[in-house]
Amino acid sequence: MRKKLRVAAYAICVRDGQLLLARSPAPGGGFEWVLPGGGMEHGEDPYDTVVREVEEETGYVVEPAGLLGIDSSHRTFPRRFGRSVDHHGVRLVYEARIVGGDLRYEANGSTDMAAWHPMDEVAELTRVSMVDKGLSLWRERPAAGRIHRAGKQPGK
């Protein structure tokens, strides 16, 4: 079994009661909304990753205001020929404020548009679970920088 670790950094940008999201193609067709952000390049600091990724996906220049927390996932994905991948994802979530740039869509990237969404309408969007996890970190601001997953006890 092949093991893979992916580290990524994402931004929660809230302004005037709206959340900034990017739209990404969904597996199997259609689209889903995601937090702006993405994978770290080798040797890159996560702070720089979130600044770079938000600008690439939305056109905005951001200043991370603080680290809200870290989310970790561990899953096994089936691959061809009976092989599988043991995938561990570590996602850092920053609160960020817009300090420059203009809203624009990413060209030839992992997303095709970005938009502001009223906070009370986010639950109605087709979105990845990381949007909800990021918003939980933003709302709860847990001292340990971690939200508890259903069925898991703290520290386990």
C-alpha positions, -999 to 999 in steps of 0.1 A, spaced: 0 0 0 13 34 -10 13 61 18 7 97 9 8 128 31 -7 161 19 -5 194 38 -27 223 27 -36 257 40 -71 274 37 -86 308 44 -118 318 61 -125 353 47 -156 369 61 -167 404 52 -200 421 57 -217 389 67 -205 370 37 -180 341 32 -156 340 3 -156 306 -15 -142 291 -47 -160 267 -70 -144 234 -80 -155 206 -103 -170 177 -82 -161 141 -87 -187 126 -110 -197 159 -125 -212 192 -113 -195 216 -90 -189 221 -52 -179 251 -32 -145 250 -14 -125 273 9 -99 292 -10 -66 275 -4 -47 244 -13 -16 223 -11 18 234 1 47 233 -22 79 216 -9 97 240 14 69 265 15 56 280 48 19 274 53 13 312 58 28 318 23 7 289 9 -26 304 20 -16 339 7 -6 324 -27 -35 300 -31 -62 327 -22 -47 351 -47 -46 323 -74 -82 312 -68 -99 346 -61 -77 375 -72 -75 389 -37 -44 395 -17 -49 384 19 -32 389 52 -37 359 75 -49 373 108 -44 341 128 -43 304 127 -78 291 136 -68 255 138 -58 223 121 -80 195 106 -66 160 99 -81 132 79 -69 97 73 -85 75 47 -77 47 23 -85 51 -13 -88 21 -37 -67 23 -68 -64 2 -100 -51 -33 -100 -61 -40 -64 -37 -14 -50 -47 13 -26 -34 46 -12 -32 53 25 -39 91 25 -33 114 54 -44 150 49 -34 179 73 -52 211 67 -43 244 84 -71 269 85 -64 306 88 -86 336 93 -77 361 67 -86 396 57 -86 411 22 -59 437 19 -58 442 -19 -66 428 -53 -100 424 -71 -123 394 -73 -115 374 -104 -118 338 -115 -88 314 -117 -78 305 -152 -66 269 -159 -66 260 -122 -84 238 -98 -113 262 -94 -133 281 -120 -148 309 -101 -149 327 -67 -178 344 -50 -191 359 -18 -220 340 -1 -242 353 27 -233 333 58 -269 322 63 -270 307 28 -238 286 30 -256 256 44 -277 255 12 -247 253 -11 -232 221 -25 -199 222 -7 -171 201 6 -170 192 43 -139 214 48 -162 245 45 -182 234 75 -150 224 95 -134 258 87 -166 277 98 -167 257 130 -131 267 138 -140 303 130 -171 303 151 -158 282 181 -122 293 181 -111 263 201 -81 269 224 -65 237 211 -71 246 175 -92 215 169 -128 207 165 -140 173 178 -154 148 153 -186 130 160 -179 97 178 -144 107 188 -134 116 223 -109 145 229 -73 132 230 -82 98 214 
